[in-house]
Amino acid sequence: MDTAPEAGTGNPVVRLPVARRPIVQRIALPSLSAVGGGDALALGALTLFLVGFGLVMVLSSSSVEASVKGDPYGDFTTQGLAALVGAGGMLALATRLPTTWLPRLAPVAFLVAVGLQLLTALTPLGTNIGGNQNWIRIGGASVQPSEFVKLTLVLTLASFFSRRPGELLGLKGLVPVFVIGALGIGSVYLGGDLGTTLILTLIVAAALWFGQVRLRVLVLPAVLALTALAVFAQANGSRTSRLAAWQHGCTDLLGTCWQTTQAQWALANGGLTGVGIGNSVSKWFWLPEADNDFIAAIIGEETGLLGLGVLLACFVAMAVVLLRISTRTHDRFTRAAAGMTLAWLVGQAFANIAVVVGVAPVFGVPLPFVSAGGSSLLANFAVVGCLMALADRPVTRPAVRPVVNPAHPSARSRLAGVR
């Protein structure tokens, strides 16, 4: 019969290594209810869809020219990084932004953005790209401050109208609006960017409209603004030639009308269903700015009229959501900010597509969420995040009026006094 070995005389005990449990870090995403209500969720979903679609088209439209620089995925990688940062920032703003900070921080942020924009236009720090000196190059990256001028202008004007009822203001009371608008528009125009100047003007006009300023007060400012834009448009030789080509038809196909003609040929080549993603002919050095201002032409060529129709439907849906946010709130800040964001994002989208199809003269604005450009994408994400937060957490809450029972003696005496 076997017996257990005595203590100290048995076989040595070999301890086997125990596998350590791996360190697991959890990333807790907020629930849909934390992101916001139906309007906020719809706005966020439309934004993410447009950005995803834009990343695909940036990869397709930029790969040929980027391959000449040595990396066919270079522009796509830059846009993808901006999309990741912007999507995270949008989610953070939508769930964690203290909306009461916005009216106080907006004027400071606006002055900083205008200061950076003036550096691009008036100092050697500015970089000229395509005739517009609106970029600051830091190392290998470039930043476009004018995009953040749009963002901060929206928040600053919304802050103004949140404190002053627009329906009670006359021309004298609107002087701060005109000064703020002129400061932002002038800083961008000094860099020669007429397209962004027009979008900023549209934002100011939307501020006056959604701020509920009386129409008769706006007649004189509207006339002066249109006159100034007409003068600005004629102040540059290339702008004059592009306007003339748009008004009287394109005759210089190898010069002024080259971009417009190539864009229209791309759309014609796409037809109803397109030639397939990646199969564009125009991106092979025929169409300038194929991944930026004229990316809608590549979309039309590769996805056809159906693809362009889906793109337009997304921006129409975004306009509906922003109008719902603006009209369903009692908060003046939210109403004005949503209206100006509508004018900025949706107005700029339709202006871009109008240029591509030849309905408007060429003045160069990117397609929001879709065109290549990190600064534009980050600014677009930021304003959407702010609107998602404001849709459910407005800056101020409407005062609740007490409901008095009509049978109460105080109510009867009050009614008797009214009679």
C-alpha positions in Angstrom: 0.0 0.0 0.0 1.4 3.3 -1.0 1.8 6.0 1.6 2.2 9.7 1.2 5.8 10.8 1.4 6.9 12.4 4.7 7.2 16.1 4.9 10.6 17.2 3.7 11.4 13.8 2.0 8.9 13.9 -0.9 9.4 15.1 -4.4 9.9 18.9 -4.8 6.8 20.9 -5.6 7.1 22.7 -8.9 5.0 25.8 -9.2 3.6 26.3 -12.7 3.5 29.9 -14.0 0.1 31.4 -13.7 -1.0 33.6 -16.7 -1.7 37.1 -15.7 -5.0 38.5 -16.6 -4.6 41.2 -19.3 -5.4 44.7 -18.4 -8.6 45.7 -20.1 -9.6 49.3 -20.5 -13.2 50.0 -21.3 -14.3 53.0 -23.4 -17.7 53.9 -22.3 -19.7 55.6 -25.1 -22.6 57.7 -24.1 -26.1 56.3 -24.6 -28.3 57.7 -27.3 -30.4 59.4 -24.7 -27.3 61.3 -23.4 -26.5 62.5 -27.0 -29.9 64.3 -27.2 -33.4 64.1 -28.6 -34.6 63.3 -32.0 -33.5 66.5 -33.7 -30.0 66.2 -32.2 -29.7 62.6 -33.2 -30.9 63.3 -36.7 -28.4 66.1 -37.1 -25.5 64.0 -35.9 -26.5 61.0 -38.1 -26.7 63.2 -41.2 -23.3 64.7 -40.4 -21.6 61.4 -39.9 -23.1 60.0 -43.1 -21.9 63.0 -45.1 -18.4 62.8 -43.6 -18.2 59.0 -44.4 -19.4 59.6 -47.9 -16.9 62.5 -48.2 -14.0 60.3 -47.1 -14.7 57.8 -49.8 -14.9 60.6 -52.5 -11.7 62.3 -51.2 -9.8 59.0 -51.5 -11.1 58.6 -55.0 -10.6 62.2 -56.2 -7.2 62.9 -54.6 -5.4 59.6 -55.2 -4.1 60.5 -58.6 -2.6 63.9 -57.8 -1.4 62.6 -54.4 0.5 59.7 -56.0 2.6 62.3 -57.8 3.7 63.6 -54.4 4.7 60.1 -53.4 1.8 58.9 -51.3 -1.6 58.2 -53.0 -3.2 58.0 -49.6 -1.7 61.2 -48.2 -4.7 63.5 -48.6 -7.1 60.8 -47.5 -5.0 60.1 -44.4 -5.1 63.8 -43.4 -8.8 64.0 -44.0 -9.4 60.8 -42.0 -7.5 62.1 -39.0 -9.4 65.3 -39.1 -12.7 63.3 -39.3 -11.7 61.2 -36.3 -10.8 64.2 -34.2 -13.8 66.2 -35.4 -16.3 63.3 -34.7 -14.9 62.9 -31.2 -15.1 66.6 -30.6 -18.7 66.7 -31.9 -19.7 63.9 -29.5 -18.0 65.6 -26.6 -19.7 68.9 -27.3 -23.1 67.3 -27.7 -22.9 65.5 -24.4 -20.7 67.6 -22.1 -20.8 71.2 -23.3 -22.0 73.7 -20.6 -24.1 75.7 -23.0 -24.2 78.7 -20.6 -20.5 79.2 -21.4 -21.1 79.9 -25.1 -22.4 83.5 -24.9 -19.5 84.5 -22.7 -16.7 82.7 -24.6 -18.0 83.5 -28.1 -16.7 87.1 -28.4 -13.2 86.1 -27.1 -13.0 83.2 -29.6 -14.2 85.5 -32.4 -11.5 88.1 -31.7 -8.9 85.3 -31.6 -10.1 83.9 -35.0 -10.1 87.3 -36.6 -6.6 88.0 -35.2 -5.3 84.8 -36.8 -7.1 85.6 -40.1 -5.4 89.1 -40.1 -2.0 87.3 -39.6 -2.6 85.3 -42.8 -3.5 88.4 -44.8 -1.1 91.0 -43.4 2.0 89.1 -42.4 4.5 86.7 -44.0 3.0 83.9 -41.9 0.2 83.7 -44.5 0.3 81.3 -47.4 -1.2 82.0 -50.8 -3.0 79.0 -52.4 -5.0 79.6 -55.6 -4.8 83.3 -55.3 -6.2 83.4 -51.8 -4.0 84.2 -48.8 -6.0 82.5 -46.1 -3.8 79.8 -44.7 -1.2 79.7 -42.0 1.4 76.9 -42.6 2.9 75.4 -39.4 5.5 72.7 -40.3 3.8 70.4 -42.7 0.3 71.3 -41.8 -1.8 74.3 -42.9 -4.7 75.9 -41.0 -7.4 78.1 -42.5 -8.6 80.6 -39.8 -11.4 81.8 -42.0 -13.3 78.6 -41.3 -13.2 79.4 -37.5 -14.2 83.0 -38.2 -17.5 81.5 -39.5 -17.9 79.4 -36.4 -17.2 82.1 -33.9 -19.3 84.7 -35.9 -22.3 82.4 -35.6 -21.9 82.1 -31.8 -21.1 85.8 -31.3 -24.1 87.1 -33.2 -26.3 84.5 -31.4 -25.0 85.8 -28.1 -25.9 89.4 -29.1 -29.5 88.5 -30.0 -29.9 86.3 -26.9 -29.6 89.5 -24.8 -31.5 92.0 -27.1 -34.9 91.2 -28.7 -34.4 91.8 -32.4 -38.0 92.9 -33.0 -37.4 96.0 -30.8 -34.1 97.1 -32.4 -33.7 99.8 -34.9 -30.6 100.7 -37.0 -28.9 102.3 -34.0 -29.4 99.1 -31.9 -28.0 97.0 -34.7 -24.7 98.8 -35.0 -22.9 96.1 -32.9 -24.1 93.5 -35.4 -22.8 95.5 -38.4 -19.5 96.1 -36.7 -19.0 92.5 -35.8 -20.0 91.4 -39.3 -17.8 93.9 -41.0 -14.8 92.9 -38.8 -15.2 89.2 -39.8 -15.9 89.9 -43.5 -13.2 92.5 -43.8 -10.5 90.3 -42.3 -11.3 87.5 -44.8 -11.6 89.8 -47.8 -8.1 91.2 -47.1 -6.9 87.7 -48.0 -8.7 87.8 -51.4 -11.3 85.0 -50.6 -14.5 86.3 -52.2 -16.3 82.9 -51.7 -15.9 82.9 -47.9 -16.8 86.6 -47.8 -20.1 85.8 -49.4 -20.8 83.0 -46.9 -20.0 85.3 -44.0 -22.4 87.9 -45.5 -25.0 85.2 -45.7 -24.5 84.3 -42.0 -25.0 87.9 -41.0 -28.1 88.2 -43.1 -29.4 85.0 -41.4 -28.6 86.4 -38.0 -30.8 89.4 -38.7 -33.7 87.3 -40.0 -33.7 84.6 -37.3 -33.0 87.4 -34.7 -36.5 88.6 -35.8 -35.4 92.1 -36.8 -38.2 94.0 -38.5 -38.0 93.9 -42.3 -38.3 97.7 -42.7 -35.2 98.2 -40.6 -33.2 95.9 -43.0 -33.9 97.7 -46.3 -31.1 100.2 -46.1 -28.5 97.7 -44.8 -29.5 95.2 -47.5 -29.0 97.9 -50.3 -25.6 98.9 -48.9 -24.5 95.3 -48.5 -25.4 94.4 -52.1 -23.7 97.5 -53.4 -20.5 96.6 -51.5 -20.5 93.0 -52.8 -20.9 94.3 -56.4 -17.9 96.5 -55.9 -15.8 93.8 -54.3 -16.7 91.4 -57.1 -15.4 93.9 -59.7 -12.2 94.8 -57.8 -10.2 91.9 -59.2 -9.5 91.1 -62.8 -10.0 87.4 -62.6 -13.3 87.8 -60.8 -14.5 90.2 -63.5 -13.6 87.8 -66.2 -15.4 84.9 -64.4 -18.5 87.0 -63.9 -18.5 88.0 -67.6 -18.1 84.4 -68.7 -21.0 83.4 -66.5 -23.2 86.2 -67.8 -22.4 86.0 -71.5 -21.4 82.4 -71.9 -18.1 80.6 -72.0 -15.9 81.3 -75.0 -12.4 80.9 -73.5 -12.6 77.2 -72.9 -8.8 76.8 -72.3 -8.7 79.7 -69.8 -11.4 81.2 -67.7 -14.0 78.5 -68.5 -11.7 75.5 -68.1 -12.9 74.4 -64.6 -16.6 74.9 -65.4 -16.3 73.1 -68.7 -14.5 70.2 -67.3 -17.0 69.9 -64.4 -19.9 69.8 -66.8 -18.2 67.2 -68.9 -17.6 65.1 -65.8 -21.3 65.3 -64.9 -22.3 64.4 -68.5 -19.9 61.4 -68.4 -21.5 60.2 -65.2 -25.0 60.1 -66.6 -27.7 58.6 -64.4 -25.8 55.9 -62.5 -22.2 57.0 -62.9 -19.0 55.2 -64.1 -18.3 53.7 -60.7 -16.3 54.9 -57.7 -12.7 55.2 -58.6 -13.3 55.3 -62.3 -13.4 59.0 -62.9 -11.5 60.4 -65.9 -11.6 64.0 -64.9 -9.5 63.5 -61.8 -6.5 62.6 -64.0 -5.3 66.2 -64.1 -8.2 67.5 -66.1 -10.3 69.1 -63.4 -8.5 71.4 -61.0 -9.5 71.2 -57.3 -11.1 67.8 -57.9 -11.0 66.9 -54.2 -12.0 70.3 -52.9 -14.2 73.0 -54.5 -15.2 70.7 -57.5 -15.6 67.4 -55.7 -19.3 67.4 -56.5 -18.3 67.0 -60.2 -16.4 63.8 -59.3 -19.3 62.6 -57.3 -21.6 63.2 -60.3 -19.2 61.4 -62.6 -18.6 58.4 -60.4 -22.1 58.0 -58.8 -24.2 59.7 -61.4 -27.3 61.8 -60.9 -28.5 59.3 -58.3 -25.5 60.0 -56.1 -25.9 63.7 -56.4 -29.5 63.3 -55.6 -28.7 61.5 -52.4 -26.2 64.2 -51.5 -28.8 67.0 -52.1 -31.4 65.1 -50.1 -29.0 64.9 -47.1 -28.5 68.7 -47.1 -32.3 69.2 -47.5 -32.9 67.0 -44.5 -30.2 68.9 -42.6 -32.0 72.1 -43.4 -35.3 70.7 -42.1 -33.7 69.5 -38.9 -32.0 72.9 -38.3 -35.3 74.7 -39.0 -37.0 72.4 -36.4 -34.4 73.3 -33.8 -34.7 77.0 -34.6 -38.5 77.2 -34.6 -39.2 74.8 -31.7 -37.1 76.6 -29.0 -37.9 79.6 -26.8 -34.2 80.3 -26.4 -33.1 83.2 -28.5 -29.5 82.0 -28.6 -30.5 78.6 -30.0 -32.9 80.1 -32.5 -30.3 82.5 -33.9 -27.5 79.9 -33.9 -29.5 77.3 -35.6 -30.6 79.7 -38.3 -27.1 81.0 -39.0 -25.8 77.4 -39.1 -28.5 76.6 -41.7 -27.4 79.5 -43.8 -23.7 78.5 -43.4 -23.8 74.8 -44.0 -26.8 74.3 -46.3 -26.3 77.6 -48.1 -22.6 76.9 -48.8 -23.5 73.4 -50.0 -26.0 74.6 -52.5 -23.6 77.4 -53.6 -20.9 74.9 -54.2 -23.1 72.7 -56.3 -24.5 75.7 -58.2 -20.9 76.6 -59.2 -20.2 73.0 -60.4 -23.3 72.8 -62.6 -22.8 76.3 -64.0 -25.7 78.1 -62.3 -23.4 80.4 -60.4 -20.0 81.9 -61.3 -16.9 80.3 -59.9 -16.1 81.8 -56.5 -14.6 78.9 -54.7 -16.3 77.5 -51.6 -15.8 73.9 -50.3 -18.7 71.4 -50.0 -19.3 71.1 -46.2 -18.4 67.7 -44.7 -17.4 66.3 -48.1 -14.6 68.4 -49.6 -11.0 67.9 -48.5 -9.8 70.3 -45.9 -9.2 69.7 -42.2 -10.0 73.2 -41.0 -13.3 73.2 -42.7 -14.2 69.8 -41.4 -13.3 70.6 -37.8 -15.3 73.9 -37.9 -18.3 72.1 -39.3 -18.1 69.3 -36.7 -17.8 72.0 -33.9 -20.9 73.9 -34.9 -22.9 70.7 -35.3 -21.8 69.6 -31.8 -22.8 73.0 -30.3 -26.2 72.8 -32.0 -26.8 69.2 -30.8 -26.1 70.4 -27.2 -28.3 73.5 -27.6 -31.2 71.5 -29.0 -31.8 69.9 -25.6 -29.9 72.2 -23.2 -30.7 75.8 -24.3 -28.8 78.7 -22.8 -31.8 80.1 -21.0 -35.1 78.5 -20.0 -38.4 80.3 -20.7 -40.1 81.7 -17.7 -43.0 79.5 -16.5 -46.1 81.5 -16.0 -48.3 80.4 -13.1 -51.7 79.0 -14.1 -54.5 80.6 -12.0 -57.7 78.8 -11.6 -60.5 81.0 -13.1 -62.7 80.2 -10.1 -60.2 81.7 -7.7 -61.3 85.0 -6.2 -58.1 86.7 -7.4 -58.8 85.7 -10.9 -62.4 87.0 -10.8 -61.2 90.4 -9.5 -58.6 90.5 -12.2 -61.1 89.8 -14.9 -63.5 92.4 -13.5 -60.7 94.9 -13.6 -60.0 94.1 -17.3 -63.6 94.7 -18.2 
